Each structure stands twice: as C-alpha cells, then as structure tokens.
C-alpha cells in the first residue's frame, strides 16, 4: 500500500509502551509525528529517540505529539528505554509501538524489501488533526534523521494552513515568506499583508511572516 500526501492515515490498534491504543482515538485533535526505526538496541535509533524525547515541549507548543514504531517486542522497547535515558540524558516520553507481526509497518509502507526485508526503513509521517497525511520523509536504515527539519516542516505546514503563503528554500520560523501566485487582487493582498511586500517577479512576491509581530 502506498500512502500519498492528502490520504487519510489508516487507523489501527496496537500495543505500546503506554498501553494499547487505537490510533485515531489516541491522536485526537493533535498533529502526530509518526515515525519508524529499524530496530531496538541500535546506535542511530538510540540517538534519534533520545533527541525526539527532548523535543516534547516543542511539539506541545505546536499541538503535536510523537509516536514511534518498530518490529521489536514490547519487552525490548522497555529495556532499551533505560539505555536511551542513560546515554541521551532524556527518558522516552511518547508511546513506542511493538509491531512484531509487521501489520502496522506494512499498512504504512515502512517495510522496503529491496532495502532490508527484516526491518523498517526510517519513515516519518506528519499527520494533521483531520487524520490527513500532510508530509512523508523516507530515509534508509543507515542514515539518522534531522528532527529539527521535522519541526521546521511542521511550522511550515501550520503557517501555510492559516495564510495564503508558501515558505521558500531553507525557511525557518520568522523568515520572510512568499505570497501565493494565485492571489492577484491588490485590495485583498493589502488586507492580508499589511506589512507590505517586495515584488521580485510577477510570480515571486516576498513578505514578512504574517503571524509575527
């Protein structure tokens, strides 16, 4: 099954380190960063999960929360959590799904047989409060992810949901943004962007980020 941007994220039930969950119910009205890791007791995953735990406050400020999955057992997750806290300085503070039968990983296309049929790739799905997939990132098992980029992506999605703008290359929260080319009415533009804007080309108009003072 191939999941595309705009698709509804499939619902499922699963055992986690915080008890059994039904995904849609657990997600509630929050954004969800749902990501997979290849295996427990591996060095790259240890660093990733520790860093994600440190971002809990940043996720909460954005109305978001993390959920992680691998094909290892619940017992392994619980034992490994102590290693993560010891080496990364932060205890795991989000549910870890034990997907030993690969049911959820297969549902979310996290098993890539030509890469490694035994483990999940490093997939990230950003899912909005309407349970729609808004973004996906796929890394091979060998490459650790940049979770600062996941936060940046979440900031962009939330900003562009609220305003008729797009975010340019390497944008971070607070930088100038681009007015959507479809917006052409001068009166509407003046109303939406009272700080003004700079026209570089007819299709490229730059304005200060509208939700900042």
Backbone as JSON Lines, residues from 0, in Angstrom:
{"i":0,"aa":"X","n":[0.85,-1.19,0.0],"ca":[0.0,0.0,0.0],"c":[0.88,1.24,0.0]}
{"i":1,"aa":"X","n":[0.64,2.15,-0.91],"ca":[1.39,3.39,-0.99],"c":[0.53,4.53,-0.46]}
{"i":2,"aa":"X","n":[1.01,5.21,0.56],"ca":[0.27,6.32,1.15],"c":[0.81,7.63,0.6]}
{"i":3,"aa":"X","n":[-0.09,8.47,0.11],"ca":[0.29,9.72,-0.52],"c":[-0.17,10.91,0.3]}
{"i":4,"aa":"X","n":[0.45,12.06,0.06],"ca":[0.03,13.3,0.72],"c":[-1.43,13.57,0.39]}
{"i":5,"aa":"X","n":[-2.21,13.84,1.41],"ca":[-3.64,14.06,1.25],"c":[-4.49,12.85,1.59]}
{"i":6,"aa":"X","n":[-3.87,11.65,1.64],"ca":[-4.6,10.45,2.03],"c":[-4.94,10.49,3.51]}
{"i":7,"aa":"X","n":[-6.0,9.8,3.88],"ca":[-6.31,9.61,5.3],"c":[-5.35,8.58,5.89]}
{"i":8,"aa":"X","n":[-4.73,8.91,6.99],"ca":[-3.83,7.98,7.66],"c":[-4.63,6.79,8.17]}
{"i":9,"aa":"X","n":[-4.26,5.57,7.81],"ca":[-5.04,4.4,8.24],"c":[-5.11,4.28,9.76]}
{"i":10,"aa":"X","n":[-6.27,3.89,10.24],"ca":[-6.44,3.63,11.66],"c":[-5.93,2.23,11.99]}
{"i":11,"aa":"X","n":[-5.57,2.01,13.23],"ca":[-5.1,0.69,13.66],"c":[-5.15,0.61,15.17]}
{"i":12,"aa":"X","n":[-5.08,-0.61,15.68],"ca":[-4.89,-0.84,17.12],"c":[-3.53,-1.48,17.32]}
{"i":13,"aa":"X","n":[-2.85,-1.12,18.4],"ca":[-1.51,-1.66,18.63],"c":[-1.16,-1.58,20.11]}
{"i":14,"aa":"X","n":[-0.26,-2.49,20.51],"ca":[0.3,-2.46,21.85],"c":[1.49,-1.5,21.87]}
{"i":15,"aa":"X","n":[1.54,-0.65,22.9],"ca":[2.63,0.3,23.04],"c":[3.17,0.27,24.46]}
{"i":16,"aa":"X","n":[4.28,0.97,24.66],"ca":[4.85,1.09,25.99],"c":[3.97,1.88,26.94]}
{"i":17,"aa":"X","n":[2.92,2.53,26.42],"ca":[1.97,3.26,27.26],"c":[0.58,2.63,27.19]}
{"i":18,"aa":"X","n":[0.52,1.34,26.85],"ca":[-0.75,0.63,26.79],"c":[-1.26,0.49,25.36]}
{"i":19,"aa":"X","n":[-2.36,-0.21,25.22],"ca":[-2.94,-0.43,23.9],"c":[-3.64,0.84,23.41]}
{"i":20,"aa":"X","n":[-3.43,1.18,22.15],"ca":[-4.06,2.38,21.6],"c":[-4.8,2.05,20.31]}
{"i":21,"aa":"X","n":[-5.86,2.81,20.04],"ca":[-6.44,2.9,18.71],"c":[-5.96,4.23,18.16]}
{"i":22,"aa":"X","n":[-5.28,4.2,17.04],"ca":[-4.52,5.35,16.58],"c":[-5.35,6.63,16.45]}
{"i":23,"aa":"X","n":[-6.45,6.6,15.73],"ca":[-7.23,7.81,15.51],"c":[-7.74,8.39,16.82]}
{"i":24,"aa":"X","n":[-8.16,7.52,17.72],"ca":[-8.64,7.99,19.02],"c":[-7.5,8.59,19.83]}
{"i":25,"aa":"X","n":[-6.35,7.92,19.82],"ca":[-5.18,8.42,20.55],"c":[-4.72,9.77,19.99]}
{"i":26,"aa":"X","n":[-4.75,9.92,18.68],"ca":[-4.29,11.16,18.06],"c":[-5.17,12.33,18.45]}
{"i":27,"aa":"X","n":[-6.48,12.1,18.56],"ca":[-7.39,13.17,18.94],"c":[-7.32,14.35,17.99]}
{"i":28,"aa":"X","n":[-7.19,15.55,18.53],"ca":[-7.13,16.77,17.72],"c":[-5.71,17.29,17.55]}
{"i":29,"aa":"X","n":[-4.73,16.46,17.87],"ca":[-3.33,16.86,17.75],"c":[-2.76,16.52,16.36]}
{"i":30,"aa":"X","n":[-1.69,17.19,16.01],"ca":[-0.84,16.73,14.92],"c":[-0.01,15.57,15.46]}
{"i":31,"aa":"X","n":[0.34,14.63,14.6],"ca":[1.12,13.48,15.01],"c":[2.36,13.35,14.13]}
{"i":32,"aa":"X","n":[3.51,13.18,14.77],"ca":[4.74,12.82,14.07],"c":[4.91,11.32,14.3]}
{"i":33,"aa":"X","n":[4.56,10.53,13.29],"ca":[4.57,9.07,13.38],"c":[5.79,8.57,12.6]}
{"i":34,"aa":"X","n":[6.71,7.94,13.33],"ca":[7.95,7.53,12.66],"c":[8.39,6.13,13.09]}
{"i":35,"aa":"X","n":[9.13,5.5,12.19],"ca":[9.6,4.14,12.43],"c":[11.11,4.13,12.63]}
{"i":36,"aa":"X","n":[11.57,3.16,13.38],"ca":[13.01,2.94,13.49],"c":[13.3,1.47,13.23]}
{"i":37,"aa":"X","n":[14.46,1.18,12.63],"ca":[14.73,-0.19,12.17],"c":[14.76,-1.25,13.26]}
{"i":38,"aa":"X","n":[15.36,-0.93,14.4],"ca":[15.49,-1.98,15.42],"c":[15.88,-1.36,16.76]}
{"i":39,"aa":"X","n":[15.5,-2.03,17.84],"ca":[15.94,-1.62,19.16],"c":[17.41,-1.95,19.36]}
{"i":40,"aa":"X","n":[18.01,-1.31,20.35],"ca":[19.42,-1.55,20.71],"c":[20.35,-1.29,19.52]}
{"i":41,"aa":"X","n":[20.05,-0.27,18.74],"ca":[20.92,0.14,17.64],"c":[21.36,1.58,17.89]}
{"i":42,"aa":"X","n":[22.58,1.94,17.47],"ca":[23.13,3.24,17.88],"c":[22.41,4.44,17.3]}
{"i":43,"aa":"X","n":[22.09,4.41,16.0],"ca":[21.45,5.57,15.38],"c":[20.07,5.81,16.0]}
{"i":44,"aa":"X","n":[19.3,4.74,16.16],"ca":[17.96,4.86,16.74],"c":[18.01,5.4,18.17]}
{"i":45,"aa":"X","n":[19.02,4.98,18.9],"ca":[19.17,5.46,20.28],"c":[19.29,6.97,20.31]}
{"i":46,"aa":"X","n":[20.1,7.53,19.39],"ca":[20.26,8.98,19.36],"c":[18.99,9.67,18.88]}
{"i":47,"aa":"X","n":[18.31,9.08,17.91],"ca":[17.08,9.69,17.37],"c":[15.99,9.77,18.43]}
{"i":48,"aa":"X","n":[15.76,8.67,19.12],"ca":[14.66,8.65,20.09],"c":[14.97,9.55,21.28]}
{"i":49,"aa":"X","n":[16.24,9.6,21.69],"ca":[16.61,10.5,22.77],"c":[16.38,11.95,22.39]}
{"i":50,"aa":"X","n":[16.73,12.32,21.18],"ca":[16.54,13.71,20.74],"c":[15.07,14.04,20.61]}
{"i":51,"aa":"X","n":[14.28,13.1,20.07],"ca":[12.84,13.33,19.95],"c":[12.21,13.55,21.32]}
{"i":52,"aa":"X","n":[12.65,12.8,22.32],"ca":[12.13,12.99,23.68],"c":[12.42,14.4,24.18]}
{"i":53,"aa":"X","n":[13.59,14.94,23.83],"ca":[13.94,16.3,24.24],"c":[13.06,17.35,23.57]}
{"i":54,"aa":"X","n":[12.44,17.0,22.46],"ca":[11.61,17.95,21.71],"c":[10.15,17.96,22.17]}
{"i":55,"aa":"X","n":[9.81,17.2,23.19],"ca":[8.4,17.1,23.59],"c":[7.77,18.47,23.81]}
{"i":56,"aa":"X","n":[8.47,19.36,24.49],"ca":[7.92,20.69,24.73],"c":[7.7,21.47,23.44]}
{"i":57,"aa":"X","n":[8.61,21.29,22.47],"ca":[8.46,21.96,21.18],"c":[7.25,21.41,20.43]}
{"i":58,"aa":"X","n":[7.06,20.1,20.48],"ca":[5.88,19.51,19.86],"c":[4.6,20.03,20.52]}
{"i":59,"aa":"X","n":[4.6,20.07,21.84],"ca":[3.39,20.5,22.56],"c":[3.03,21.94,22.21]}
{"i":60,"aa":"X","n":[4.02,22.82,22.04],"ca":[3.74,24.21,21.66],"c":[3.03,24.29,20.31]}
{"i":61,"aa":"X","n":[3.22,23.26,19.49],"ca":[2.63,23.23,18.15],"c":[1.4,22.33,18.09]}
{"i":62,"aa":"X","n":[0.93,21.86,19.24],"ca":[-0.23,20.97,19.26],"c":[0.07,19.64,18.62]}
{"i":63,"aa":"X","n":[1.27,19.12,18.84],"ca":[1.71,17.88,18.19],"c":[2.29,16.91,19.22]}
{"i":64,"aa":"X","n":[2.35,15.64,18.84],"ca":[2.97,14.63,19.68],"c":[3.58,13.54,18.82]}
{"i":65,"aa":"X","n":[4.52,12.81,19.41],"ca":[5.27,11.8,18.68],"c":[4.75,10.4,18.98]}
{"i":66,"aa":"X","n":[4.89,9.54,17.97],"ca":[4.56,8.12,18.09],"c":[5.58,7.36,17.27]}
{"i":67,"aa":"X","n":[6.19,6.32,17.86],"ca":[7.25,5.59,17.17],"c":[6.9,4.11,17.09]}
{"i":68,"aa":"X","n":[7.42,3.45,16.07],"ca":[7.12,2.03,15.84],"c":[8.37,1.3,15.38]}
{"i":69,"aa":"X","n":[8.51,0.05,15.81],"ca":[9.47,-0.87,15.19],"c":[8.89,-2.28,15.31]}
{"i":70,"aa":"X","n":[9.56,-3.21,14.68],"ca":[9.07,-4.59,14.69],"c":[9.62,-5.38,15.87]}
{"i":71,"aa":"X","n":[10.22,-4.71,16.84],"ca":[10.71,-5.38,18.04],"c":[9.6,-5.51,19.08]}
{"i":72,"aa":"X","n":[9.89,-6.27,20.12],"ca":[8.89,-6.59,21.13],"c":[8.73,-5.46,22.15]}
{"i":73,"aa":"X","n":[7.61,-5.5,22.86],"ca":[7.35,-4.52,23.91],"c":[8.42,-4.62,25.01]}
{"i":74,"aa":"X","n":[8.83,-5.85,25.32],"ca":[9.86,-6.05,26.34],"c":[11.18,-5.41,25.92]}
{"i":75,"aa":"X","n":[11.53,-5.56,24.65],"ca":[12.76,-4.93,24.15],"c":[12.65,-3.41,24.25]}
{"i":76,"aa":"X","n":[11.49,-2.88,23.87],"ca":[11.29,-1.43,23.95],"c":[11.53,-0.93,25.38]}
{"i":77,"aa":"X","n":[10.95,-1.63,26.33],"ca":[11.03,-1.19,27.72],"c":[12.46,-1.27,28.26]}
{"i":78,"aa":"X","n":[13.17,-2.34,27.89],"ca":[14.55,-2.47,28.33],"c":[15.44,-1.43,27.66]}
{"i":79,"aa":"X","n":[15.23,-1.24,26.37],"ca":[16.04,-0.29,25.6],"c":[15.82,1.14,26.09]}
{"i":80,"aa":"X","n":[14.62,1.45,26.54],"ca":[14.31,2.8,27.02],"c":[15.29,3.24,28.12]}
{"i":81,"aa":"X","n":[15.69,2.3,28.96],"ca":[16.64,2.63,30.02],"c":[17.99,3.01,29.43]}
{"i":82,"aa":"X","n":[18.4,2.32,28.36],"ca":[19.66,2.66,27.69],"c":[19.59,4.06,27.08]}
{"i":83,"aa":"X","n":[18.43,4.37,26.49],"ca":[18.27,5.69,25.87],"c":[18.38,6.79,26.93]}
{"i":84,"aa":"X","n":[17.71,6.6,28.05],"ca":[17.78,7.59,29.13],"c":[19.21,7.74,29.64]}
{"i":85,"aa":"X","n":[19.91,6.61,29.78],"ca":[21.27,6.65,30.3],"c":[22.23,7.37,29.35]}
{"i":86,"aa":"X","n":[22.14,7.06,28.07],"ca":[23.12,7.6,27.11],"c":[22.74,8.95,26.54]}
{"i":87,"aa":"X","n":[21.44,9.25,26.47],"ca":[21.0,10.5,25.83],"c":[20.52,11.55,26.83]}
{"i":88,"aa":"X","n":[20.37,11.14,28.1],"ca":[20.03,12.09,29.13],"c":[18.56,12.47,29.2]}
{"i":89,"aa":"X","n":[17.71,11.74,28.47],"ca":[16.27,12.02,28.48],"c":[15.5,10.71,28.42]}
{"i":90,"aa":"X","n":[14.5,10.58,29.29],"ca":[13.65,9.39,29.27],"c":[12.66,9.48,28.12]}
{"i":91,"aa":"X","n":[12.3,8.32,27.56],"ca":[11.3,8.28,26.5],"c":[9.96,8.76,27.07]}
{"i":92,"aa":"X","n":[9.32,9.69,26.38],"ca":[8.07,10.29,26.87],"c":[6.97,10.25,25.83]}
{"i":93,"aa":"X","n":[7.01,9.25,24.96],"ca":[5.99,9.04,23.94],"c":[5.83,7.54,23.74]}
{"i":94,"aa":"X","n":[4.7,7.09,23.22],"ca":[4.47,5.65,23.06],"c":[5.37,5.04,21.99]}
{"i":95,"aa":"X","n":[5.83,3.82,22.26],"ca":[6.61,3.04,21.3],"c":[5.8,1.79,20.95]}
{"i":96,"aa":"X","n":[5.41,1.67,19.7],"ca":[4.59,0.54,19.25],"c":[5.45,-0.7,19.05]}
{"i":97,"aa":"X","n":[4.97,-1.83,19.56],"ca":[5.6,-3.13,19.31],"c":[4.84,-3.81,18.17]}
{"i":98,"aa":"X","n":[5.42,-3.82,16.99],"ca":[4.75,-4.31,15.78],"c":[5.42,-5.59,15.29]}
{"i":99,"aa":"X","n":[5.44,-6.61,16.15],"ca":[6.2,-7.82,15.83],"c":[5.66,-8.57,14.61]}
{"i":100,"aa":"X","n":[4.38,-8.43,14.32],"ca":[3.82,-9.11,13.14],"c":[3.88,-8.24,11.88]}
{"i":101,"aa":"X","n":[4.49,-7.05,12.03],"ca":[4.69,-6.11,10.9],"c":[3.38,-5.61,10.28]}
{"i":102,"aa":"X","n":[2.3,-5.75,10.99],"ca":[1.0,-5.37,10.44],"c":[0.91,-3.86,10.2]}
{"i":103,"aa":"X","n":[1.26,-3.07,11.21],"ca":[1.17,-1.62,11.07],"c":[2.25,-1.1,10.13]}
{"i":104,"aa":"X","n":[3.46,-1.65,10.24],"ca":[4.55,-1.24,9.36],"c":[4.21,-1.48,7.9]}
{"i":105,"aa":"X","n":[3.55,-2.59,7.62],"ca":[3.13,-2.89,6.24],"c":[2.02,-1.94,5.81]}
{"i":106,"aa":"X","n":[1.09,-1.66,6.71],"ca":[-0.01,-0.75,6.42],"c":[0.51,0.63,6.03]}
{"i":107,"aa":"X","n":[1.61,1.06,6.65],"ca":[2.19,2.37,6.39],"c":[3.41,2.31,5.45]}
{"i":108,"aa":"X","n":[3.57,1.19,4.77],"ca":[4.63,1.06,3.76],"c":[6.01,1.34,4.34]}
{"i":109,"aa":"X","n":[6.25,0.81,5.54],"ca":[7.54,1.02,6.19],"c":[8.51,-0.12,5.99]}
{"i":110,"aa":"X","n":[8.05,-1.21,5.39],"ca":[8.91,-2.34,5.05],"c":[9.27,-2.23,3.58]}
{"i":111,"aa":"X","n":[10.55,-2.05,3.29],"ca":[11.02,-1.95,1.91],"c":[11.94,-3.16,1.64]}
{"i":112,"aa":"X","n":[11.4,-4.22,1.04],"ca":[12.15,-5.47,0.9],"c":[13.48,-5.33,0.18]}
{"i":113,"aa":"X","n":[13.58,-4.43,-0.78],"ca":[14.84,-4.29,-1.51],"c":[15.91,-3.57,-0.71]}
{"i":114,"aa":"X","n":[15.5,-2.92,0.37],"ca":[16.46,-2.3,1.28],"c":[16.82,-3.29,2.39]}
{"i":115,"aa":"X","n":[15.82,-3.8,3.07],"ca":[16.02,-4.82,4.11],"c":[14.65,-5.38,4.47]}
{"i":116,"aa":"X","n":[14.39,-6.63,4.15],"ca":[13.06,-7.19,4.4],"c":[12.76,-7.46,5.87]}
{"i":117,"aa":"X","n":[13.77,-7.35,6.75],"ca":[13.59,-7.72,8.14],"c":[13.29,-6.53,9.06]}
{"i":118,"aa":"X","n":[13.57,-5.32,8.6],"ca":[13.41,-4.15,9.46],"c":[12.65,-3.06,8.72]}
{"i":119,"aa":"X","n":[12.21,-2.08,9.47],"ca":[11.54,-0.92,8.86],"c":[12.59,0.1,8.43]}
{"i":120,"aa":"X","n":[12.3,0.8,7.34],"ca":[13.11,1.96,6.98],"c":[12.8,3.1,7.94]}
{"i":121,"aa":"X","n":[13.55,4.19,7.83],"ca":[13.31,5.34,8.7],"c":[12.26,6.24,8.05]}
{"i":122,"aa":"X","n":[11.0,5.91,8.27],"ca":[9.9,6.67,7.7],"c":[9.38,7.68,8.73]}
{"i":123,"aa":"X","n":[8.96,8.84,8.22],"ca":[8.29,9.86,9.04],"c":[7.02,10.28,8.33]}
{"i":124,"aa":"X","n":[5.9,10.24,9.04],"ca":[4.65,10.77,8.53],"c":[4.2,11.92,9.43]}
{"i":125,"aa":"X","n":[3.88,13.05,8.81],"ca":[3.27,14.16,9.54],"c":[1.78,14.11,9.25]}
{"i":126,"aa":"X","n":[0.99,13.93,10.3],"ca":[-0.46,13.71,10.17],"c":[-1.19,14.82,10.91]}
{"i":127,"aa":"X","n":[-2.15,15.44,10.24],"ca":[-2.83,16.6,10.82],"c":[-4.03,16.19,11.67]}
{"i":128,"aa":"X","n":[-4.68,17.13,12.35],"ca":[-5.8,16.78,13.23],"c":[-6.99,16.15,12.52]}
{"i":129,"aa":"X","n":[-7.08,16.32,11.2],"ca":[-8.13,15.66,10.42],"c":[-7.72,14.27,9.96]}
{"i":130,"aa":"X","n":[-6.57,13.8,10.45],"ca":[-6.02,12.47,10.14],"c":[-5.54,12.36,8.7]}
{"i":131,"aa":"X","n":[-5.22,13.5,8.08],"ca":[-4.69,13.5,6.73],"c":[-3.16,13.49,6.78]}
{"i":132,"aa":"X","n":[-2.55,12.73,5.87],"ca":[-1.1,12.73,5.75],"c":[-0.7,14.02,5.03]}
{"i":133,"aa":"X","n":[0.08,14.84,5.7],"ca":[0.47,16.12,5.13],"c":[1.89,16.11,4.58]}
{"i":134,"aa":"X","n":[2.71,15.17,5.03],"ca":[4.08,15.07,4.55],"c":[4.62,13.7,4.92]}
{"i":135,"aa":"X","n":[5.59,13.23,4.14],"ca":[6.29,11.99,4.47],"c":[7.74,12.12,4.07]}
{"i":136,"aa":"X","n":[8.6,11.52,4.87],"ca":[10.04,11.51,4.62],"c":[10.52,10.08,4.81]}
{"i":137,"aa":"X","n":[11.31,9.58,3.86],"ca":[11.82,8.21,3.95],"c":[13.34,8.23,3.89]}
{"i":138,"aa":"X","n":[13.98,7.66,4.9],"ca":[15.43,7.53,4.94],"c":[15.77,6.03,4.94]}
{"i":139,"aa":"X","n":[16.95,5.66,4.45],"ca":[17.4,4.28,4.61],"c":[17.73,4.0,6.07]}
{"i":140,"aa":"X","n":[17.79,2.74,6.45],"ca":[18.09,2.42,7.85],"c":[19.42,2.99,8.34]}
{"i":141,"aa":"X","n":[20.37,3.22,7.45],"ca":[21.71,3.64,7.86],"c":[21.83,5.12,8.19]}
{"i":142,"aa":"X","n":[20.87,5.95,7.76],"ca":[21.01,7.4,7.89],"c":[20.08,7.95,8.97]}
{"i":143,"aa":"X","n":[20.66,8.58,9.98],"ca":[19.85,9.21,11.01],"c":[19.13,10.44,10.48]}
{"i":144,"aa":"X","n":[17.96,10.7,11.02],"ca":[17.14,11.82,10.56],"c":[17.46,13.11,11.3]}
{"i":145,"aa":"X","n":[17.05,14.22,10.7],"ca":[17.19,15.53,11.31],"c":[15.83,15.95,11.85]}
{"i":146,"aa":"X","n":[15.62,15.84,13.14],"ca":[14.31,16.16,13.71],"c":[14.09,17.65,13.87]}
{"i":147,"aa":"X","n":[15.15,18.45,13.75],"ca":[14.93,19.89,13.63],"c":[14.23,20.19,12.31]}
{"i":148,"aa":"X","n":[14.53,19.43,11.27],"ca":[13.85,19.59,9.99],"c":[12.38,19.18,10.11]}
{"i":149,"aa":"X","n":[12.1,18.15,10.89],"ca":[10.7,17.75,11.1],"c":[9.93,18.89,11.76]}
{"i":150,"aa":"X","n":[10.53,19.55,12.75],"ca":[9.89,20.7,13.39],"c":[9.69,21.83,12.4]}
{"i":151,"aa":"X","n":[10.71,22.11,11.58],"ca":[10.61,23.17,10.57],"c":[9.48,22.88,9.6]}
{"i":152,"aa":"X","n":[9.37,21.62,9.18],"ca":[8.3,21.22,8.27],"c":[6.94,21.42,8.92]}
{"i":153,"aa":"X","n":[6.82,21.05,10.19],"ca":[5.56,21.24,10.91],"c":[5.21,22.73,11.0]}
{"i":154,"aa":"X","n":[6.2,23.57,11.28],"ca":[5.96,25.01,11.32],"c":[5.44,25.52,9.98]}
{"i":155,"aa":"X","n":[6.04,25.04,8.9],"ca":[5.62,25.47,7.56],"c":[4.19,25.04,7.27]}
{"i":156,"aa":"X","n":[3.86,23.81,7.58],"ca":[2.51,23.31,7.33],"c":[1.47,24.11,8.11]}
{"i":157,"aa":"X","n":[1.76,24.38,9.36],"ca":[0.79,25.1,10.18],"c":[0.65,26.56,9.73]}
{"i":158,"aa":"X","n":[1.77,27.18,9.33],"ca":[1.71,28.55,8.84],"c":[0.93,28.64,7.54]}
{"i":159,"aa":"X","n":[1.23,27.76,6.6],"ca":[0.58,27.85,5.29],"c":[-0.87,27.39,5.32]}
{"i":160,"aa":"X","n":[-1.26,26.68,6.35],"ca":[-2.69,26.38,6.55],"c":[-3.47,27.64,6.9]}
{"i":161,"aa":"X","n":[-2.82,28.57,7.59],"ca":[-3.53,29.73,8.11],"c":[-3.44,30.97,7.24]}
{"i":162,"aa":"X","n":[-2.48,30.98,6.32],"ca":[-2.25,32.17,5.5],"c":[-1.99,31.75,4.06]}
{"i":163,"aa":"X","n":[-2.25,32.67,3.13],"ca":[-2.07,32.37,1.7],"c":[-0.63,32.62,1.29]}
{"i":164,"aa":"X","n":[0.25,31.8,1.87],"ca":[1.68,31.93,1.63],"c":[2.3,30.56,1.44]}
{"i":165,"aa":"X","n":[3.53,30.57,0.93],"ca":[4.38,29.38,0.86],"c":[5.72,29.75,1.5]}
{"i":166,"aa":"X","n":[6.47,28.75,1.95],"ca":[7.75,29.02,2.58],"c":[8.88,28.71,1.61]}
{"i":167,"aa":"X","n":[9.86,29.61,1.47],"ca":[10.93,29.41,0.5],"c":[12.02,28.47,1.0]}
{"i":168,"aa":"X","n":[13.02,28.29,0.16],"ca":[14.14,27.41,0.47],"c":[14.77,27.81,1.82]}
{"i":169,"aa":"X","n":[15.05,26.79,2.62],"ca":[15.75,26.96,3.9],"c":[15.02,27.87,4.89]}
{"i":170,"aa":"X","n":[13.73,28.08,4.65],"ca":[12.95,28.92,5.56],"c":[12.95,28.34,6.97]}
{"i":171,"aa":"X","n":[13.02,29.22,7.95],"ca":[12.76,28.85,9.35],"c":[11.8,29.87,9.93]}
{"i":172,"aa":"X","n":[11.13,29.5,10.98],"ca":[10.12,30.34,11.6],"c":[10.66,31.74,11.86]}
{"i":173,"aa":"X","n":[9.97,32.75,11.34],"ca":[10.39,34.13,11.49],"c":[10.95,34.75,10.23]}
{"i":174,"aa":"X","n":[11.33,33.9,9.26],"ca":[11.85,34.42,7.98],"c":[10.71,34.93,7.1]}
{"i":175,"aa":"X","n":[11.08,35.69,6.08],"ca":[10.1,36.13,5.09],"c":[9.51,34.94,4.36]}
{"i":176,"aa":"X","n":[8.29,35.13,3.84],"ca":[7.58,34.07,3.12],"c":[7.15,34.59,1.75]}
{"i":177,"aa":"X","n":[6.58,33.71,0.95],"ca":[6.18,34.03,-0.42],"c":[4.66,34.08,-0.52]}
{"i":178,"aa":"X","n":[4.14,35.15,-1.11],"ca":[2.7,35.26,-1.35],"c":[2.32,34.31,-2.49]}
{"i":179,"aa":"X","n":[1.25,33.55,-2.32],"ca":[0.85,32.6,-3.34],"c":[0.59,33.31,-4.67]}
{"i":180,"aa":"X","n":[1.1,32.77,-5.79],"ca":[0.9,33.4,-7.09],"c":[-0.57,33.56,-7.47]}
{"i":181,"aa":"X","n":[-1.44,32.66,-6.97],"ca":[-2.86,32.74,-7.32],"c":[-3.54,33.97,-6.74]}
{"i":182,"aa":"X","n":[-2.93,34.58,-5.74],"ca":[-3.5,35.76,-5.11],"c":[-3.12,37.0,-5.92]}
{"i":183,"aa":"X","n":[-4.11,37.63,-6.6],"ca":[-3.82,38.72,-7.53],"c":[-4.55,40.03,-7.21]}
{"i":184,"aa":"X","n":[-5.6,39.98,-6.42],"ca":[-6.38,41.18,-6.13],"c":[-5.58,42.11,-5.2]}
{"i":185,"aa":"X","n":[-5.2,43.3,-5.66],"ca":[-4.39,44.2,-4.84],"c":[-5.02,44.56,-3.51]}
{"i":186,"aa":"X","n":[-6.34,44.73,-3.49],"ca":[-7.02,45.07,-2.25],"c":[-6.92,43.93,-1.24]}
{"i":187,"aa":"X","n":[-7.11,42.72,-1.73],"ca":[-7.01,41.56,-0.84],"c":[-5.58,41.38,-0.34]}
{"i":188,"aa":"X","n":[-4.61,41.59,-1.22],"ca":[-3.21,41.47,-0.82],"c":[-2.88,42.49,0.26]}
{"i":189,"aa":"X","n":[-3.34,43.73,0.07],"ca":[-3.07,44.77,1.06],"c":[-3.7,44.44,2.41]}
{"i":190,"aa":"X","n":[-4.88,43.83,2.38],"ca":[-5.57,43.46,3.61],"c":[-4.87,42.31,4.32]}
{"i":191,"aa":"X","n":[-4.43,41.32,3.54],"ca":[-3.81,40.13,4.12],"c":[-2.38,40.38,4.58]}
{"i":192,"aa":"X","n":[-1.7,41.32,3.92],"ca":[-0.28,41.54,4.21],"c":[-0.02,43.04,4.45]}
{"i":193,"aa":"X","n":[-0.49,43.54,5.58],"ca":[-0.37,44.98,5.86],"c":[1.07,45.45,6.04]}
{"i":194,"aa":"X","n":[2.0,44.52,6.24],"ca":[3.41,44.91,6.37],"c":[4.04,45.22,5.0]}
{"i":195,"aa":"X","n":[3.29,44.96,3.94],"ca":[3.81,45.2,2.61],"c":[4.55,44.0,2.07]}
{"i":196,"aa":"X","n":[5.04,44.13,0.84],"ca":[5.75,43.04,0.19],"c":[6.66,43.59,-0.88]}
{"i":197,"aa":"X","n":[7.6,42.76,-1.32],"ca":[8.54,43.12,-2.37],"c":[8.3,42.22,-3.57]}
{"i":198,"aa":"X","n":[8.15,42.81,-4.73],"ca":[7.95,42.04,-5.96],"c":[9.28,41.83,-6.66]}
{"i":199,"aa":"X","n":[9.74,40.58,-6.69],"ca":[10.97,40.23,-7.4],"c":[10.66,39.83,-8.84]}
{"i":200,"aa":"X","n":[9.56,39.12,-9.02],"ca":[8.97,38.79,-10.31],"c":[7.46,38.76,-10.1]}
{"i":201,"aa":"X","n":[6.72,38.78,-11.17],"ca":[5.26,38.79,-11.02],"c":[4.77,37.58,-10.22]}
{"i":202,"aa":"X","n":[5.5,36.49,-10.27],"ca":[5.12,35.27,-9.57],"c":[5.9,35.08,-8.26]}
{"i":203,"aa":"X","n":[6.79,36.02,-7.95],"ca":[7.64,35.87,-6.76],"c":[7.59,37.17,-5.95]}
{"i":204,"aa":"X","n":[6.68,37.15,-4.93],"ca":[6.47,38.3,-4.06],"c":[6.76,37.89,-2.63]}
{"i":205,"aa":"X","n":[7.65,38.62,-2.0],"ca":[8.15,38.26,-0.67],"c":[7.57,39.22,0.36]}
{"i":206,"aa":"X","n":[7.11,38.66,1.49],"ca":[6.51,39.46,2.55],"c":[6.96,38.94,3.91]}
{"i":207,"aa":"X","n":[7.01,39.8,4.94],"ca":[7.31,39.3,6.29],"c":[6.3,38.26,6.73]}
{"i":208,"aa":"X","n":[6.76,37.32,7.53],"ca":[5.86,36.27,8.01],"c":[4.66,36.9,8.7]}
{"i":209,"aa":"X","n":[3.43,36.61,8.23],"ca":[2.25,37.36,8.69],"c":[1.82,37.13,10.12]}
{"i":210,"aa":"X","n":[2.24,36.04,10.74],"ca":[1.79,35.79,12.12],"c":[2.83,36.2,13.15]}
{"i":211,"aa":"X","n":[3.79,37.02,12.72],"ca":[4.79,37.55,13.64],"c":[4.55,39.04,13.86]}
{"i":212,"aa":"X","n":[4.89,39.57,15.04],"ca":[4.7,40.99,15.3],"c":[5.5,41.86,14.33]}
